[in-house]
């Protein structure tokens, strides 16, 4: 009950809410910044498409699927239009 009184009663309660909210925002911001720096350090790996672990066959299939995507999207749109009365 004492903790609830601190957070929800009077001006001191609003001060604690402000401090708690700022702490949560600061932690989230720090986590996002660290995550961003971690991604830039490891950017030359498989995420950039320069991964040697992916075989040539897989890269060929990925290129084929990427080339077919507009056709697949167009087909899906046509199918949706036919379903709508």
N, C-alpha and C positions, 0 to 999 in steps of 0.2 A: 504494500500500500504506500509506503514511503516513496518508492521509486515512481509510482504513478502520480503521487502528489507533486513530485519535482517536475515531471514532464507536462502535467496538464493543469496546474493551478498557478495563477498569478504571473507576475512579470518575470520572476525567476524561472518559472517553468518554460516560458517562451525563450528565455536566454539559453537554457539547456537544449531546447529543440533546435535552435539556430546552430549551436556548437555541434550537436550530433549530425545535423544535415550537412554542415560544412565538412565534417570529418568524413562522412560517406562520400561526398563529392570529391574530396581530395584523394581518397583511396582509389576511387574509380578512375580518376584522371591519371594518377600515377601508374595504375595497372595498364591503362590504354597506352601511355607513353612507353612504358617498358616493353609492351607487346609490339608496338610499332618499331622500336629499335631492334628487337630480336628478329623481326621479319626482314629488316634491311640488312642485317649482318648475314643472314642465311639466304639471301635472295638469289644467289647463283646456283642453287640446288635444283631439285626437281620441280619446284613451283614455277620457275621461269621457263620451263620447257627444254632446258639444256641438260636433262638428266640422262646419263648413259645407261641407267638401269632399265629404261623403256626400250624394248626391241624395235627394230625397224618395221616389223609387221604391225605392231601396235600403233606406231606413229602413222603408218600408211592408213590404217583403219580409222584413226582419229581424223586425219585429213579428209577421208571419204565421208565420214559422218558430218563433219563441219561443212563440207560442200553441199550435203543433202539437206541441211537444216532449213534453208528457206523453202525448199519444196515440201518438207514435212509440215512446216508451219502453215503454208498455203493450203495443204490438204486438210489440216485440222480446222482451219477457218472455213473452208468450203463445207466440211462435214457439219460444223456448228450452224452454219447458215441454213443447211437443209433441214436441220432438226427444229429450227425456229419456224413456227407457222406464219 
